[in-house]
Amino acid sequence: MRWIHAAGRGLLVLLVVLTGYAASGARAQVGAASGRGPLTLATAGDLTGYLGPLLEGWNRAHPGERVTLVELPDSADETRAQMATDLRDGGRHRFDVLNIDVNWTSEFAAAGWIRPLPRDRFPLGTFLPPVVGTATYDGRLYAVPYVTNAGLLLYRKDVLAAEGVPPPRTWAELERYAETIAPRHGLDGYAGQFLPYEGLTVNAAESVYSAGGSILGDEGERVTVNSAAAREGIGFLARGVREGWIPKAALAYKEEESKQAFQDGRLLFLRNWPYAYVSASAPDSAVAGKVGAVPLPGPDGPGTSVLGGSNLAVGTHARHPDSAARLIAYLTSERVQRQVLTRGALPPVRADLYEDPALIEAFPYLPTLRESVLAAAPRPKSPRYDQVSLAVQAVVHDAMTGRQTPEAAVRRLARELAAISRH
């Protein structure tokens, strides 16, 4: 999953493994006067190769705290599994600073794998407000936002212009255009990320949220999915496959496959992260110059995106906690956040960058993305998020493939989530 990632896109995971010495008197809390030393930083699928040059800047300025770059798998699920295995292992603790998917914060904090962070060491007031909420659990700051993301609706602006219609603002308009306009231009109608993996959890949550529903409440202790809104949201996705304006091929799409379908000129509409806009607009794309982006539609107007992206957290057993905090402050500084966007095509968390005229000229989707982030919502918080996500993926995929009606799928999901919350 892109960082998104999350989602998040492919997700970036950043960890710091200490090598060399352990500073004398290193304290458990980040911000201790001691606790500096060399670092190892790992990333899950740095597909744009932007991170190495950023770390070169850090290494030149901090020769005693050099960072070595290591990459984990591209898949968010595989990355989380590797991180969890290491963090559970009492003897290894290779992963000290972790760039975690925004929705892992609650799980990692509840498990005791990451430590609380002092708010005053980081520029939280300069960030887009919703992103800070993804870094907290039980009222405490457990991570620092690094990259944000929100789903956008990409569309073929040349096709809609030829038809004399604006981009869709509601599900009804999206369905109608996907069902009638797309075939006239030899295109499939609409796709998202519908393979049963984390991307489907995101797409399903966006549909439920856009319809006015929710999945969990009270940090995962209360199940709220058994509602008319959830039935409407999941029904929207299931109806698309049944009626054909969502192609069956999309049931096997992750971020990259769906992006490629749009970029190759096979789709009228695509739900994806902003990186897909950048890729589809590149000179070698079949649809270069023909791509527009708007907020995701909902039943009666603009819908609700899920917040993607990643947060930087410090492992409970980090031996150089001060270096960890200093690295996090560096990576969330205004200068580096600008490079995260310009070199990595990843949405920064700094609010002022979304109003920079030069950046808007280079990345025309920034105002739309800012609007989407400010209206976005996090995935359901839960200390058992991995189990929650697996349940959502399986149930929604069954609804989309016609194995269950949306009504039966919602009832089943409510039962499965209730069982998860009891354990």
Secondary structure, DSSP 8 states (H G I E B T S, - for coil): -BBS-----B---------S---TT--SSTT-S-----EEEEEE--TT--HHHHHHHHHHH-GGG-EEEEEE-S-HHHHHHHHHHHHH-TTT----EEEEEGGGHHHHHHTT-B----GGGS-GGGB-HHHHHTTEETTEE--EEEEEEE-EEEEEHHHHHHHT-----BHHHHHHHHHHHHHHTT-EEEE---STTHHHHHHHHHHHHHTT--SEETTTTEE---SHHHHHHHHHHHHHHHHTSS-GGGGG--HHHHHHHHHTT-EEEEEE-HHHHHHHTSTTSTTTT-EEEEE-BBSSSB---BEEEEEEEEBTT-S-HHHHHHHHHHHTSHHHHHHHHHHH---BSBGGGGG-HHHHHH-TTHHHHHHHHHT-B-----TTHHHHHHHHHHHHHHHHTTSS-HHHHHHHHHHHHHHHHH-
